[in-house]
Amino acid sequence: MRCRSRLYAPLVRGLARLGVRPNQISHLRVLLLAGYWSCLKTALEWSVLFVILGLWLDSLDGPLARHLHAAGDTGKFVDSNADHVFYSIVLIGAIKAGLVGLVAGALHVVLTLLLNTYSMLDARMPSAQGWLVRPFAGPRVSLRAVVYACLLVDALCGTRCLAHAVWPANAAIGLLALGHYFSLAADAV
């Protein structure tokens, strides 16, 4: 994170001088989905550029929030929800483009939503399990990073990488969601 903060420092200072707020960057990321969606059937390579730009913007809002001393629970909530909307729409677009099957893709979106919901409710587990669902959290590669990488490979090379990666990701996310569910159920008793 320190390296990213130093690398982004000039850009962050410039954005701060322009009055840009971290939540505006999160909102812009969601708006990029219109470009992604419009290019899906005709120019898959261009749609992937919108995804890459959205991922880059996701890495920018945190340093800006820290620079502005505006990091807080509301911003984390907005960023987290923007992440989930972005990821879900990208996956739904991959279904539309035929990169992943309807059942596997829809199940992935639902399981990811369940896991994220349970993670927000179960305050004890997100730090231990969060690396699995956040795009580039910590030293390990997340499942989302694998899905985004497969989308890029499919767009550029025409492979079926994403179709093969979604089922193992579904199994891992499903098991984590069940773990959160039982943890929450045990706390409710």
C-alpha positions as CSV (number, residue, x, y, z in Angstrom):
1,M,0.0,0.0,0.0
2,R,2.9,2.4,0.7
3,C,4.3,1.9,-2.8
4,R,0.9,2.6,-4.3
5,S,0.5,5.7,-2.2
6,R,3.9,7.0,-3.2
7,L,3.2,6.1,-6.9
8,Y,-0.2,7.8,-6.8
9,A,0.9,10.8,-4.7
10,P,1.1,13.4,-7.6
11,L,-2.1,12.2,-9.1
12,V,-3.9,12.2,-5.7
13,R,-2.7,15.7,-4.9
14,G,-3.9,16.9,-8.3
15,L,-7.3,15.3,-7.8
16,A,-7.6,16.8,-4.3
17,R,-6.8,20.2,-5.7
18,L,-9.6,19.7,-8.3
19,G,-12.0,18.8,-5.5
20,V,-12.5,15.2,-6.6
21,R,-13.9,13.1,-3.7
22,P,-13.2,9.3,-3.3
23,N,-16.9,8.4,-3.6
24,Q,-16.9,10.2,-7.0
25,I,-14.3,7.8,-8.2
26,S,-16.3,4.9,-7.0
27,H,-19.4,6.3,-8.9
28,L,-17.3,6.8,-12.0
29,R,-16.2,3.2,-11.9
30,V,-19.8,2.1,-11.9
31,L,-20.6,4.4,-14.8
32,L,-17.8,2.8,-16.8
33,L,-19.9,-0.3,-16.9
34,A,-22.0,1.4,-19.7
35,G,-19.0,1.4,-21.9
36,Y,-18.2,-2.1,-21.0
37,W,-21.7,-3.3,-21.7
38,S,-22.0,-1.4,-25.0
39,C,-18.8,-3.1,-26.4
40,L,-19.5,-6.6,-25.3
41,K,-20.9,-8.1,-28.5
42,T,-19.0,-6.0,-31.0
43,A,-15.5,-5.3,-29.5
44,L,-14.7,-7.5,-26.6
45,E,-11.2,-6.2,-26.4
46,W,-12.5,-2.6,-25.8
47,S,-14.9,-3.8,-23.1
48,V,-12.0,-5.3,-21.3
49,L,-10.3,-1.9,-21.4
50,F,-13.3,-0.5,-19.5
51,V,-12.8,-3.3,-16.9
52,I,-9.1,-2.5,-16.6
53,L,-9.8,1.2,-16.2
54,G,-12.4,0.4,-13.5
55,L,-9.9,-1.7,-11.6
56,W,-7.4,1.1,-11.8
57,L,-9.9,3.6,-10.4
58,D,-10.7,1.1,-7.6
59,S,-7.1,1.3,-6.6
60,L,-7.1,5.1,-6.6
61,D,-10.0,6.0,-4.3
62,G,-8.3,4.6,-1.2
63,P,-5.2,6.7,-1.5
64,L,-7.3,9.8,-2.3
65,A,-9.5,9.1,0.8
66,R,-6.4,8.8,3.0
67,H,-4.9,12.0,1.5
68,L,-8.0,13.9,2.2
69,H,-8.4,12.4,5.7
70,A,-11.8,11.3,4.5
71,A,-11.4,7.5,5.1
72,G,-14.4,6.2,7.0
73,D,-17.1,3.6,7.3
74,T,-19.4,5.3,4.8
75,G,-16.7,5.5,2.2
76,K,-15.7,1.9,2.8
77,F,-19.4,0.9,2.4
78,V,-19.7,2.9,-0.9
79,D,-16.4,1.5,-2.2
80,S,-17.4,-2.1,-1.2
81,N,-20.8,-1.8,-2.9
82,A,-19.2,-0.3,-6.0
83,D,-16.9,-3.3,-6.1
84,H,-19.8,-5.7,-5.9
85,V,-21.8,-3.9,-8.5
86,F,-18.8,-3.7,-10.8
87,Y,-17.9,-7.3,-10.4
88,S,-21.5,-8.6,-10.8
89,I,-22.1,-6.6,-14.0
90,V,-18.8,-7.7,-15.5
91,L,-19.8,-11.3,-14.8
92,I,-23.3,-10.8,-16.2
93,G,-21.6,-9.3,-19.3
94,A,-19.4,-12.3,-19.6
95,I,-22.5,-14.5,-19.6
96,K,-24.0,-12.2,-22.3
97,A,-20.9,-12.4,-24.4
98,G,-20.9,-16.2,-24.1
99,L,-17.6,-16.4,-22.1
100,V,-19.2,-18.3,-19.3
101,G,-22.4,-20.4,-19.1
102,L,-25.6,-19.0,-17.7
103,V,-25.8,-21.4,-14.7
104,A,-22.2,-21.1,-13.6
105,G,-22.1,-17.3,-14.1
106,A,-25.5,-16.7,-12.3
107,L,-24.5,-19.0,-9.5
108,H,-21.2,-17.1,-9.1
109,V,-23.0,-13.7,-8.9
110,V,-25.4,-15.1,-6.3
111,L,-22.7,-16.8,-4.2
112,T,-20.5,-13.7,-4.3
113,L,-23.4,-11.6,-3.2
114,L,-24.2,-14.0,-0.3
115,L,-20.5,-14.2,0.8
116,N,-20.2,-10.4,0.7
117,T,-23.4,-10.0,2.7
118,Y,-22.4,-12.6,5.3
119,S,-18.9,-11.0,5.5
120,M,-20.4,-7.6,6.3
121,L,-22.6,-9.2,9.0
122,D,-20.0,-11.4,10.5
123,A,-17.4,-8.9,11.7
124,R,-15.0,-11.5,12.9
125,M,-14.1,-13.1,9.5
126,P,-13.7,-10.5,6.8
127,S,-10.0,-9.8,7.6
128,A,-9.2,-13.5,7.5
129,Q,-11.2,-14.3,4.4
130,G,-11.5,-11.0,2.6
131,W,-8.5,-11.8,0.3
132,L,-10.6,-14.3,-1.5
133,V,-13.1,-11.8,-2.8
134,R,-11.3,-8.4,-3.0
135,P,-9.5,-7.9,-6.3
136,F,-5.9,-7.5,-5.1
137,A,-5.9,-7.6,-1.3
138,G,-2.7,-8.6,0.2
139,P,0.0,-10.8,-1.1
140,R,-2.3,-13.6,-2.3
141,V,-4.2,-13.5,-5.6
142,S,-7.9,-13.3,-5.0
143,L,-10.6,-15.2,-6.9
144,R,-11.8,-12.0,-8.4
145,A,-8.3,-11.3,-9.8
146,V,-8.4,-14.8,-11.4
147,V,-11.8,-14.1,-12.9
148,Y,-10.6,-10.6,-14.2
149,A,-7.4,-12.2,-15.6
150,C,-9.4,-14.9,-17.4
151,L,-11.7,-12.3,-18.9
152,L,-8.7,-10.5,-20.3
153,V,-7.2,-13.8,-21.6
154,D,-10.5,-14.7,-23.2
155,A,-10.9,-11.3,-24.9
156,L,-7.4,-11.2,-26.3
157,C,-6.8,-14.9,-27.1
158,G,-10.3,-16.4,-27.6
159,T,-9.8,-19.1,-25.0
160,R,-12.4,-20.5,-22.6
161,C,-10.4,-19.7,-19.5
162,L,-13.2,-18.0,-17.7
163,A,-15.7,-20.8,-18.3
164,H,-13.2,-23.2,-16.6
165,A,-12.3,-20.9,-13.7
166,V,-15.8,-20.1,-12.5
167,W,-16.8,-23.5,-11.2
168,P,-13.8,-23.9,-8.8
169,A,-14.4,-20.3,-7.7
170,N,-18.0,-21.1,-7.1
171,A,-17.0,-24.0,-4.9
172,A,-14.6,-21.9,-2.8
173,I,-17.0,-19.0,-2.5
174,G,-19.9,-21.4,-1.6
175,L,-17.9,-23.0,1.2
176,L,-16.9,-19.6,2.6
177,A,-20.5,-18.4,2.4
178,L,-21.7,-21.5,4.3
179,G,-19.0,-21.0,6.9
180,H,-20.2,-17.4,7.4
181,Y,-23.8,-18.5,7.5
182,F,-23.1,-21.1,10.3
183,S,-21.0,-18.7,12.2
184,L,-23.8,-16.1,12.1
185,A,-26.4,-18.8,13.0
186,A,-24.4,-19.9,16.0
187,D,-24.1,-16.3,17.2
188,A,-27.9,-15.9,16.9
189,V,-28.6,-18.8,19.2
